[in-house]
Amino acid sequence: MKKSDRCGNCGAHLSKEHQFCIYCGTKAGEGAFEFNPEEGQILYGPPVIFDCKCEKCGKFWTSLGFGINRTKYCPVCGSEIDKTKVSLEEFKKRKDEDNI
C-alpha cells in the first residue's frame, strides 16, 4: 500500500474515491503521518460490514470494522455522520440503484 493510500493524520486506509478520512475527517493528501509497513497489525476473525450514509451529500458506502463502527466522517464531503440514521432498507435500495 502506497503512502498516498493512507490518511495523513491517523494512517487509516483511504480508497481512491475518498476525499476525506472516514475516521478522523482529515482531507486526503493533508497531514504528515508516516506509515511504516514493517509495523503490522494482528486481527482475528472476519470483519463486520457497516452500511453508512451521509445526510448532507447523500453518499452511501460500506465500512469494515472489527466489532465497532469507527466511521465518523463522510469520505466525499467530510461532514460528521450520524450512525443512527442509516436504515438497512434504504441502504439496500440505494445500493441497488447505484451498483455499489
SULCORJO-V235640 format. One record per residue. N is the residue number from 1. RES is the residue in one small letter. OMEGA is omega in whole degrees, 0 to 359 (NA if undefined). Layout:
<<N;RES;OMEGA> <N;RES;OMEGA>>
This chain:
<<1;m;181> <2;k;178> <3;k;182> <4;s;178> <5;d;184> <6;r;175> <7;c;180> <8;g;179> <9;n;186> <10;c;178> <11;g;179> <12;a;178> <13;h;176> <14;l;175> <15;s;181> <16;k;183> <17;e;180> <18;h;174> <19;q;178> <20;f;175> <21;c;181> <22;i;182> <23;y;183> <24;c;176> <25;g;180> <26;t;179> <27;k;180> <28;a;179> <29;g;179> <30;e;178> <31;g;184> <32;a;179> <33;f;179> <34;e;180> <35;f;178> <36;n;182> <37;p;178> <38;e;179> <39;e;182> <40;g;175> <41;q;177> <42;i;180> <43;l;181> <44;y;177> <45;g;180> <46;p;178> <47;p;175> <48;v;180> <49;i;179> <50;f;177> <51;d;185> <52;c;177> <53;k;175> <54;c;179> <55;e;182> <56;k;185> <57;c;177> <58;g;181> <59;k;173> <60;f;176> <61;w;175> <62;t;180> <63;s;178> <64;l;179> <65;g;179> <66;f;176> <67;g;181> <68;i;178> <69;n;181> <70;r;181> <71;t;180> <72;k;187> <73;y;177> <74;c;180> <75;p;182> <76;v;185> <77;c;177> <78;g;180> <79;s;175> <80;e;183> <81;i;175> <82;d;185> <83;k;183> <84;t;185> <85;k;182> <86;v;177> <87;s;182> <88;l;180> <89;e;179> <90;e;180> <91;f;181> <92;k;179> <93;k;181> <94;r;180> <95;k;177> <96;d;180> <97;e;184> <98;d;184> <99;n;178> <100;i;NA>>
